[in-house]
């Protein structure tokens, strides 16, 4: 069974149904309602971040499927700096956080991989090789969150 929690700024875990969203958390509320609570929600308009993304050099990759982005040099630098900052913040929270690097393909015959992959539904790429089905996790941040989920 899936279980979601919201980690508050004061490091308390709260059930998503009981979390009180504050000013400026509209996008986070949308994410929680859609992903954790399984609600069908529509924002109705283009997110505010779209204009900002274009201005700094983040573009939707038109030669790929929906949701993939292309980073121009300035955007790539910003992404790397933000990733480093996030890693520094995460390691300063007072509990162990370890960076993990590894493969991008995980065997769906493994119960932990299958269970975690089921959380993402059709949003994961599946590859067949060597008579087995694998799920592909791309990007170091997706890989890290995927592996952290497996270690529960």
C-alpha positions in Angstrom: 0.0 0.0 0.0 1.3 3.5 -0.9 1.9 5.9 1.9 2.7 9.5 1.4 3.8 12.1 4.0 4.6 15.8 3.7 7.8 16.8 5.4 7.3 20.2 7.0 9.9 23.0 7.4 10.2 22.0 11.1 10.9 18.4 10.0 7.5 16.9 11.1 5.9 14.3 8.9 2.2 15.1 8.2 -0.4 13.1 6.3 -1.1 14.9 3.0 -4.9 15.1 3.9 -4.0 17.0 7.1 -1.4 19.4 5.7 -2.4 23.0 5.7 -1.0 24.8 2.6 0.3 28.3 3.1 0.6 31.3 0.9 2.8 30.6 -2.1 2.3 26.8 -1.9 -0.2 26.6 -4.7 2.0 24.6 -7.0 3.0 22.2 -4.1 -0.7 21.8 -3.3 -1.4 20.8 -6.9 1.5 18.3 -6.7 0.2 16.8 -3.5 -3.4 16.6 -4.6 -2.4 15.0 -7.9 0.3 12.6 -6.8 -0.3 11.8 -3.1 -4.1 12.0 -3.0 -4.7 10.7 -6.5 -7.1 13.6 -7.4 -7.8 14.6 -10.9 -6.9 18.3 -10.9 -6.4 20.8 -13.6 -4.6 24.1 -13.2 -6.5 25.5 -16.2 -3.7 27.8 -17.3 0.0 27.6 -18.2 2.2 27.5 -15.1 4.0 30.7 -14.2 7.3 28.9 -14.4 6.9 28.4 -18.2 7.9 32.0 -19.0 10.8 31.9 -16.6 12.0 28.6 -18.0 12.1 30.0 -21.5 13.9 33.2 -20.3 16.7 31.2 -18.7 17.1 28.7 -21.5 15.0 25.7 -20.4 12.9 24.4 -23.4 10.6 21.5 -24.0 12.4 18.9 -26.1 10.3 18.6 -29.2 12.1 15.6 -30.5 11.2 13.5 -27.4 8.0 12.4 -25.7 6.1 14.8 -23.5 7.8 16.2 -20.4 11.4 16.1 -21.4 13.5 19.3 -21.3 16.5 20.6 -23.0 18.9 22.9 -21.1 20.8 25.6 -22.8 24.3 26.5 -21.2 22.9 29.0 -18.7 20.1 26.8 -17.7 22.5 23.8 -17.4 24.7 25.8 -15.0 21.7 26.9 -13.0 20.5 23.3 -12.7 23.9 22.0 -11.5 24.2 24.8 -9.0 20.7 24.2 -7.7 21.4 20.4 -7.4 24.6 21.1 -5.4 22.7 23.5 -3.1 19.9 20.9 -2.6 22.5 18.2 -1.8 24.2 20.6 0.7 20.8 21.4 2.4 19.8 17.7 2.5 23.0 16.7 4.2 22.7 19.4 6.8 19.3 18.2 8.1 20.8 16.0 10.8 20.2 12.6 9.4 22.3 10.5 7.0 21.9 11.4 3.3 24.2 9.6 0.8 24.6 10.3 -2.9 24.1 7.2 -5.0 25.2 6.6 -8.6 24.5 3.4 -10.5 22.7 1.8 -13.4 19.7 3.3 -15.2 18.0 -0.1 -15.8 16.4 -2.0 -13.1 14.9 -5.5 -13.4 11.1 -5.5 -13.0 11.3 -9.1 -11.7 12.7 -7.8 -8.5 9.8 -7.3 -6.1 11.2 -4.0 -4.7 11.7 -2.6 -8.2 8.3 -3.7 -9.4 6.6 -2.2 -6.3 8.3 1.1 -6.7 7.8 1.2 -10.5 4.0 0.7 -9.9 4.0 4.0 -8.2 4.9 5.8 -11.5 2.5 3.9 -13.7 3.0 4.6 -17.4 5.5 7.4 -16.8 8.5 4.9 -16.8 10.2 3.6 -19.8 10.3 -0.2 -20.1 13.0 -2.0 -22.0 13.2 -5.7 -22.9 16.7 -7.2 -23.0 18.1 -10.6 -22.3 14.6 -12.1 -22.0 13.8 -9.8 -19.1 11.9 -6.5 -18.6 13.7 -3.5 -17.2 12.5 -0.1 -16.2 14.6 2.9 -17.1 15.2 5.7 -14.6 17.0 8.6 -16.1 18.8 11.6 -14.5 20.8 11.5 -11.3 18.0 13.0 -9.2 15.4 10.5 -10.4 17.8 7.7 -9.8 18.6 8.9 -6.3 14.9 9.2 -5.3 14.1 5.8 -6.9 16.9 4.1 -4.9 15.9 5.9 -1.7 12.4 4.6 -2.2 13.8 1.0 -2.6 15.7 1.3 0.6 12.6 1.7 2.8 
